[in-house]
Every structure is written in structure tokens, then in C-alpha cells.
Amino acid sequence: MIVDDSPWFLDAARVLLDREGVTVVGVASNGVEALRRVEELRPDVVLLDIDLGGESGFELARRLQEKGDRQPARLILISTHDEEDYAELIAASPAVGFLPKVTLSATAVRGLVERRDGADHADRLSGPRGT
């Protein structure tokens, strides 16, 4: 699912990802719509714009992670801004990573998800009891 306040970007990103083999199950343009659509569609991954025209993507990311009683969607923050501009906020967020909008691709999305899944798996293997 893609959450962005730009109708142009929503259309372009959907076409690009669909063409590259990623099924985009839905889009949203604001926080209220995103919360409703995530509950309804239960996407595996949510691409979430940091700046939703006056709404904070960081705040929405937190709310999305807290919502529901199932495994939350993996969140990937996106923006036209450089990662360095938001590095501390990105690191403190529940997102698995960040992608500049200009580098958006199925390969980049899969790479972030797989890298995070691998890190989570490694954390479980080297947990407190060393199992």
C-alpha cells in the first residue's frame, strides 16, 4: 500500500511497482484514510510519505504500528528529502527503512524488507539465551 498526499506520485508509484511485479493493493492520501485502508486491506508493506501535507508520516507510522491485533505491516518511509534531513527521526521510527522517492523500485522495497527480516531472524538467534 502507498500513502502519499500527491495524486501524481500515487499513480506513478503504483504503475512503476505493478510493472515490476509488486501488487499495490491500495493507496491513501491522508492519515485517516491510511488507518482505515490498512485495517481493511492488511498489506504486507506500507510505503509512507514523511510529509503528508501537514500531517506527520512519523506520527502516522507510530499509529499504524500500534493498530490491530495482528502482525503489523512493514513500514518504509519515503520522501523527496534526503535521508540525512530526517536520520534521527527515521532511526527512532518503527519503519524498516527509508527510500528516497527517486530511487523507488521493487528491488529497493524488497531489499529493505529482506534486510530487515534477516536482521530480525539474526536477533532471534542471538537472543538473551543464545538460542
N, C-alpha and C positions, 0 to 999 in steps of 0.2 A: 504494500500500500504506500502511496505517496501523499505527504501532507505539505502543501505549499500554497501561499496566497496568490501566486501568479498563474492564471489560467493558461498562459502561453507555456510556462515551464511544465505544468502538469501534463499538457498534451504532448509536448516534445519528449519528456522523460518517459511517458507511457509508450509512445511509439518506439523510441530507442530500445527500451528494455524488452518490449514484446518482440521486436525484431531480433534481439539477441537471445531469445529463448526464456526470458523471465516473465511469468504470468503476473500482471499487475491486476490484483483483484478489486481495487478501488482507489479512489482519491478523496481528499478532503482539503478544504481551503481555510479552515479555522479550527480552533481547539474543540469547540462543542461538537462540530461535525466529526472531527477526528476521533474523539472519545466514543461517539455513537457508532461510527463505522468500524472501529477496531473491535468493539464488542460484538457487532453484527457479523463481520467478515472473518474475524480471528486470523489475521495474516501472520505468516511466519516472520516477516521482516517489515519494518516501517521506516521509510525514508522520511526524515522530519527536518523541515527548514528551521534554522535557528531563529530567524526573524519572520514572524507571521503577521506582518503589517500591524504592529502594535502589541501583539501577543508574543510572549517568550516561548520559543521552542524548547528551552531548557526546562521551564516550568511544566510545559505540556509533557515532556519526556518523563518527568517525575510522576506526573498524574497517570500517564499510561502504564508505567511500571507498577503502580500501586493498585490498579484497577483489575478486578476479576479474581477468580479463584483457580485459574489455570496457569500454565507456564506462559509468562508474558512474551510478547513479540520481541525479537531482537531489534533494537533501535539503532539507526545510523543517522547521525546528524549531517545535514547538507547545508551549504551556504555559498554565496558568491564571494564572501570574505575569505581571507587567508586563515588557515588553521591557527597560526600564531596569535591572531587577534583574539581568539577565544580559548586558547590552550588550557588554562586553568579550569574554566567552566566545563569544557569538554571532558577533561580528566575526572572532574567531580560528578559528572552526569552518569546516568545508568546506561548510556549508549555504548555499543560495542566499538564504535569508532566514528570517524568523520571523513566525509568526502567533499572536496570542492565540486560545485555543480559542473564545472567544465571538464572534470575527469570522470563523471558518472558513466558507468558501464556495467554490464552484467558481471564481467570479470572482476571489477573493483568491488562490487557488492559481495559476490561470492568469496573473494579473498578476505574481506573483513570478517564475514560470518565464520568462515573456516578457521581463520587465525584465532578468533575468539573461542570457538568451540574447542580447538586444540589446547588453548590456554586453560579453559575450564576443566578439560579432561586431565591435563597435567596437574592442576591444583588438587583435583580429587585423588590422584595417585600419590601425591606427596603431602597429603593432609596431615593433621596433627599426630595420627597414629602411624604414619608412614605406609599406609596401605595403598 
